[in-house]
Amino acid sequence: MNFLPFLIAKRLYLNQNKKNKVLIISILSKIGISISVFALILSLSALNGFHVLLNKTLLSSVPHGIIQLTDKSLLKWQDIVKKLKFFPGILYCEPYIITNGLLVNKNIVKIVEIKSFKDIKYFENDFLKYINNDFLKKKIILFFRQV
């Protein structure tokens, strides 16, 4: 590595005139750059942590692809599932029913989205193993309906 620029900067830094106004501007600019670099590193590390948290919690329960059939479609979900399983990179696919609702308790209203899955064994083996919190494992309630 070429150390010539560092040697020139060191020489200019050590030989600065102490009574010069340039010294104050130089010190203030160095402090400003240091604070801005610190803030940039701090914000990037916070965003990286948020990205990891988002992948662990939210994106683990959301499917990577959804196929919706229209009411007048000639295709049936059984045929689509059979065809999709032959594509490389697709680990699992299944139909599900989704419905929206409201939960009301003591004048507190919460909006819920209920998804029902056909294959509970896959859900227990592959989805719940990513949840590390024992409280969440005990509180998951699923509503199933025959598809």
C-alpha positions as a Markdown table, in Angstrom:
| # | Residue | x | y | z |
|---|---|---|---|---|
| 1 | Met | 0.0 | 0.0 | 0.0 |
| 2 | Asn | 1.2 | 3.5 | -0.8 |
| 3 | Phe | 1.8 | 5.5 | 2.4 |
| 4 | Leu | 2.8 | 8.7 | 0.6 |
| 5 | Pro | -0.6 | 10.5 | 1.0 |
| 6 | Phe | -0.7 | 9.6 | 4.7 |
| 7 | Leu | 2.9 | 10.9 | 5.2 |
| 8 | Ile | 2.0 | 14.2 | 3.5 |
| 9 | Ala | -1.2 | 14.5 | 5.5 |
| 10 | Lys | 0.7 | 13.8 | 8.8 |
| 11 | Arg | 3.4 | 16.4 | 7.9 |
| 12 | Leu | 0.8 | 19.1 | 7.1 |
| 13 | Tyr | -1.2 | 18.3 | 10.2 |
| 14 | Leu | 1.8 | 18.5 | 12.5 |
| 15 | Asn | 3.2 | 21.7 | 10.9 |
| 16 | Gln | 0.0 | 23.7 | 11.1 |
| 17 | Asn | 0.3 | 27.2 | 12.5 |
| 18 | Lys | -1.5 | 27.2 | 15.9 |
| 19 | Lys | -2.7 | 30.8 | 15.4 |
| 20 | Asn | -4.2 | 30.3 | 12.0 |
| 21 | Lys | -8.0 | 30.3 | 11.5 |
| 22 | Val | -7.6 | 27.4 | 9.2 |
| 23 | Leu | -6.9 | 25.2 | 12.2 |
| 24 | Ile | -10.4 | 25.9 | 13.7 |
| 25 | Ile | -12.1 | 25.1 | 10.4 |
| 26 | Ser | -10.0 | 22.0 | 10.0 |
| 27 | Ile | -10.9 | 20.7 | 13.5 |
| 28 | Leu | -14.6 | 21.5 | 13.1 |
| 29 | Ser | -14.7 | 19.7 | 9.7 |
| 30 | Lys | -12.9 | 16.7 | 11.2 |
| 31 | Ile | -15.4 | 16.6 | 14.0 |
| 32 | Gly | -18.3 | 16.9 | 11.6 |
| 33 | Ile | -17.0 | 14.1 | 9.4 |
| 34 | Ser | -16.5 | 11.9 | 12.4 |
| 35 | Ile | -20.1 | 12.5 | 13.7 |
| 36 | Ser | -21.6 | 11.9 | 10.2 |
| 37 | Val | -19.6 | 8.6 | 9.7 |
| 38 | Phe | -20.7 | 7.5 | 13.2 |
| 39 | Ala | -24.3 | 8.2 | 12.4 |
| 40 | Leu | -24.1 | 6.4 | 9.1 |
| 41 | Ile | -22.5 | 3.3 | 10.6 |
| 42 | Leu | -25.1 | 3.3 | 13.4 |
| 43 | Ser | -28.1 | 3.6 | 11.0 |
| 44 | Leu | -26.7 | 0.9 | 8.7 |
| 45 | Ser | -26.3 | -1.5 | 11.5 |
| 46 | Ala | -29.8 | -0.8 | 12.8 |
| 47 | Leu | -31.2 | -1.4 | 9.3 |
| 48 | Asn | -29.2 | -4.6 | 9.0 |
| 49 | Gly | -30.6 | -5.8 | 12.3 |
| 50 | Phe | -34.1 | -4.9 | 11.2 |
| 51 | His | -33.6 | -6.8 | 8.0 |
| 52 | Val | -32.6 | -9.9 | 9.9 |
| 53 | Leu | -35.5 | -9.6 | 12.3 |
| 54 | Leu | -37.9 | -9.1 | 9.4 |
| 55 | Asn | -36.7 | -12.2 | 7.7 |
| 56 | Lys | -37.0 | -14.3 | 10.8 |
| 57 | Thr | -40.5 | -13.2 | 11.9 |
| 58 | Leu | -42.6 | -11.8 | 9.1 |
| 59 | Leu | -41.2 | -13.2 | 5.9 |
| 60 | Ser | -41.0 | -16.8 | 7.3 |
| 61 | Ser | -44.8 | -16.9 | 7.5 |
| 62 | Val | -45.6 | -15.2 | 4.2 |
| 63 | Pro | -45.5 | -17.4 | 1.0 |
| 64 | His | -43.1 | -16.4 | -1.7 |
| 65 | Gly | -45.7 | -16.8 | -4.4 |
| 66 | Ile | -49.5 | -16.9 | -4.5 |
| 67 | Ile | -51.5 | -18.2 | -7.4 |
| 68 | Gln | -55.2 | -17.1 | -7.4 |
| 69 | Leu | -57.7 | -18.7 | -9.6 |
| 70 | Thr | -60.7 | -16.8 | -11.0 |
| 71 | Asp | -64.2 | -18.1 | -10.5 |
| 72 | Lys | -64.5 | -19.2 | -14.1 |
| 73 | Ser | -61.1 | -20.9 | -14.4 |
| 74 | Leu | -60.9 | -24.2 | -16.1 |
| 75 | Leu | -57.9 | -25.3 | -14.0 |
| 76 | Lys | -58.3 | -27.0 | -10.6 |
| 77 | Trp | -56.0 | -26.5 | -7.7 |
| 78 | Gln | -55.0 | -30.2 | -7.7 |
| 79 | Asp | -53.6 | -29.9 | -11.3 |
| 80 | Ile | -51.7 | -26.8 | -10.5 |
| 81 | Val | -50.1 | -28.3 | -7.3 |
| 82 | Lys | -49.0 | -31.4 | -9.3 |
| 83 | Lys | -47.4 | -29.2 | -12.0 |
| 84 | Leu | -45.7 | -26.8 | -9.5 |
| 85 | Lys | -44.0 | -29.6 | -7.6 |
| 86 | Phe | -41.9 | -30.5 | -10.7 |
| 87 | Phe | -40.3 | -27.0 | -10.9 |
| 88 | Pro | -36.8 | -26.9 | -9.4 |
| 89 | Gly | -36.6 | -24.7 | -6.3 |
| 90 | Ile | -40.1 | -25.1 | -5.2 |
| 91 | Leu | -40.0 | -27.0 | -1.9 |
| 92 | Tyr | -43.7 | -27.1 | -1.0 |
| 93 | Cys | -47.0 | -25.9 | -2.3 |
| 94 | Glu | -50.6 | -26.4 | -1.1 |
| 95 | Pro | -54.0 | -24.7 | -1.3 |
| 96 | Tyr | -55.2 | -22.6 | 1.6 |
| 97 | Ile | -58.3 | -20.7 | 2.5 |
| 98 | Ile | -58.1 | -17.2 | 3.7 |
| 99 | Thr | -60.7 | -15.1 | 5.5 |
| 100 | Asn | -60.8 | -11.8 | 7.3 |
| 101 | Gly | -62.5 | -11.0 | 10.5 |
| 102 | Leu | -62.8 | -8.8 | 13.6 |
| 103 | Leu | -62.1 | -9.7 | 17.2 |
| 104 | Val | -63.9 | -7.6 | 19.8 |
| 105 | Asn | -63.1 | -7.7 | 23.5 |
| 106 | Lys | -64.1 | -5.0 | 26.0 |
| 107 | Asn | -64.5 | -2.3 | 23.2 |
| 108 | Ile | -61.1 | -3.2 | 21.7 |
| 109 | Val | -61.4 | -4.2 | 18.1 |
| 110 | Lys | -58.6 | -6.1 | 16.3 |
| 111 | Ile | -58.6 | -7.0 | 12.6 |
| 112 | Val | -57.5 | -10.6 | 12.0 |
| 113 | Glu | -56.6 | -12.6 | 8.9 |
| 114 | Ile | -57.2 | -16.3 | 9.3 |
| 115 | Lys | -55.4 | -18.8 | 7.0 |
| 116 | Ser | -56.2 | -22.5 | 7.0 |
| 117 | Phe | -53.8 | -25.0 | 5.7 |
| 118 | Lys | -54.5 | -28.5 | 4.6 |
| 119 | Asp | -51.3 | -30.2 | 5.7 |
| 120 | Ile | -50.8 | -29.6 | 9.4 |
| 121 | Lys | -47.7 | -31.9 | 9.6 |
| 122 | Tyr | -45.8 | -29.8 | 7.2 |
| 123 | Phe | -46.8 | -26.6 | 9.1 |
| 124 | Glu | -45.6 | -28.1 | 12.4 |
| 125 | Asn | -42.4 | -29.5 | 11.1 |
| 126 | Asp | -41.2 | -26.8 | 8.8 |
| 127 | Phe | -42.8 | -23.6 | 10.1 |
| 128 | Leu | -42.8 | -23.9 | 13.8 |
| 129 | Lys | -39.1 | -24.9 | 14.0 |
| 130 | Tyr | -38.2 | -21.3 | 13.1 |
| 131 | Ile | -40.0 | -19.9 | 16.1 |
| 132 | Asn | -37.7 | -19.9 | 19.0 |
| 133 | Asn | -40.0 | -18.3 | 21.6 |
| 134 | Asp | -41.8 | -20.9 | 23.7 |
| 135 | Phe | -44.6 | -18.5 | 24.4 |
| 136 | Leu | -45.5 | -18.2 | 20.7 |
| 137 | Lys | -45.5 | -21.9 | 20.3 |
| 138 | Lys | -48.1 | -22.3 | 23.0 |
| 139 | Lys | -50.3 | -19.4 | 21.8 |
| 140 | Ile | -50.7 | -20.4 | 18.1 |
| 141 | Ile | -54.3 | -21.3 | 17.4 |
| 142 | Leu | -55.1 | -22.6 | 13.9 |
| 143 | Phe | -58.6 | -23.0 | 12.4 |
| 144 | Phe | -58.8 | -25.8 | 9.8 |
| 145 | Arg | -61.4 | -26.7 | 7.3 |
| 146 | Gln | -61.4 | -29.5 | 4.8 |
| 147 | Val | -60.3 | -28.2 | 1.5 |
